Amino acid sequence: MDYVSTRGLAPGFGFDDVLLAGLAGDGGLYLPREWPHFSPAEIRAMRGLSYPELAARVMRPFMEGSAVEAELPRLCLESYQGFAHPAVAPLKQLDADRWVMELFHGPTLAFKDYALQLVGRLFDAVLARRGARVTIVGATSGDTGSAAIESCRDRAAVDILILHPQGRVSEVQRRQMTTVLSGNVRNLAVAGTFDDCQDLVKALFADHAFRDEVHLSAVNSINWARVMAQIVYYFWAALALGAPDRPVGFSVPTGNFGNVFAGYAARLMGLPVERLVVASNSNDILTRFFASGVMRTSGVVPTLSPSMDIQVSSNFERLMALTVPGGGAAVADLMATFRQSGAMTLPETAWQAMRAVFSADRLDDAATLAAMRRLKETTGETFDPHSAIGVAAALRAEVPDGLPLVALATAHPAKFPDAVERATGARPGLPPHLADLFARPERVEPVANDAEALKSVVRAFAGRNRA
Ligand SMILES: *Cc1c(COP(=O)(O)O)cnc(C)c1O
């Protein structure tokens, strides 16, 4: 399988290079040159597969030619066997045609585990074949860091250092990172804000000599392999609800557009995904875009659903590349305009093509709390703020009669106990596998808000294996 950049200028790559590169050399994002397609008969034949079996079946075409293609079934088995629910991604029925798919049964209680558990193993497997190592450095405001650490802990070919702003992440989030005592994991508490952490990471990547010296790498949400692994649970839910013989829709709490784009990718592969509801919080750049055809940034406001507090949805560029006439050059032009002016108007044909599948909705914090309270009363289910936004959007979405609509629950309520308690009056408890989280020993190193100081920490850590 050959991959090309959304901006059309970077050279085509195979799967393994796309996995390790993340971002394309021209600043674009990778997409398969041709989409694998499953016939209705092939989709019907997926019924009854276990989650890991389905994962290998759906992802295999994307990995054609990879050095680790034959290892995929085993890697899928290992990735999902530790999940806390036997169904991995269980479905619950809310009313006649509304459903919830729980994507929070992984080690860190958020949907990012579903992709990252596999991606960490893919990194390790590909690097082992090449006899290479990487040093992954990332910044987190709380949620992504723990999922990345869990995906890389104890992997032979990977070291990982995660920066978080000291004293500015919740205790659950900090402990999910700092209680991982594996030798290849370092938690760094930066004297500064999340933006400082991000700037430090950018400074490291901008220093090319340093980047090459420690083999710097990232596992951020623009990595194609993360999107690929997310496609699987769209098949999982649709198959359970009658695909390919019955169409289905999804409602997705959205930030960087990676999750909901995977639903669109499933549609391109032949799954009858008729509707995708993009659910946002007050940071509603996407809601405004789908209403107007104009993407326009405004400042980020902090909300109760911090993983959706975004200024720009990076994965949206992938949807542009598939709908904007004129190919990579047209996408590159639009992105340049957007970067310079903070706004871009998409061609009418692209906007209309998107609106044939996507609709959008938004809930501010007050509406989110009200939805959490109401859902607890009417369904008995406790939702975290992110999930509640997706469920509320699903319940009020206008869809064709009888179309089953699946809301993706992207985080466990115990991950956001303060908001849940505020909305429902009850504080959610941690699931059994994390019940002793507050008793576990922590390991974390303070670092100054200074790129050179950080470089010496990273250099020493990455160098310890070579000494
Ligand atoms: C990351 C995240 C999101 C947003 O997903 P995107 O792929 O960035 O759109 C939503 N909810 C939770 C809980 C998350 O961690």
The ligand as a Tripos MOL2 file, in Angstrom:
@<TRIPOS>MOLECULE
LIG
   15    15     1     0     0
SMALL
NO_CHARGES

@<TRIPOS>ATOM
      1 C1         -8.9140   13.1260   22.1270 C.3       1 LIG1
      2 C2        -10.3090   13.0920   22.6600 C.ar      1 LIG1
      3 C3        -11.4200   13.5690   21.8970 C.ar      1 LIG1
      4 C4        -11.2500   14.1920   20.5280 C.3       1 LIG1
      5 O1        -10.8950   13.2770   19.5350 O.3       1 LIG1
      6 P1        -10.3090   13.7750   18.1370 P.3       1 LIG1
      7 O2         -9.8710   12.5530   17.4290 O.co2     1 LIG1
      8 O3         -9.1700   14.6990   18.4650 O.co2     1 LIG1
      9 O4        -11.4160   14.4830   17.4240 O.co2     1 LIG1
     10 C5        -12.6870   13.4360   22.4330 C.ar      1 LIG1
     11 N1        -12.8870   12.9130   23.6700 N.ar      1 LIG1
     12 C6        -11.8600   12.4760   24.4270 C.ar      1 LIG1
     13 C7        -12.1430   11.9420   25.7840 C.3       1 LIG1
     14 C8        -10.5470   12.5440   23.9580 C.ar      1 LIG1
     15 O5         -9.5290   12.1100   24.7370 O.3       1 LIG1
@<TRIPOS>BOND
     1     1     2 1
     2     2     3 ar
     3     2    14 ar
     4     3     4 1
     5     3    10 ar
     6     4     5 1
     7     5     6 1
     8     6     7 2
     9     6     8 1
    10     6     9 1
    11    10    11 ar
    12    11    12 ar
    13    12    13 1
    14    12    14 ar
    15    14    15 1
@<TRIPOS>SUBSTRUCTURE
     1 LIG1         1 GROUP 0 **** ****
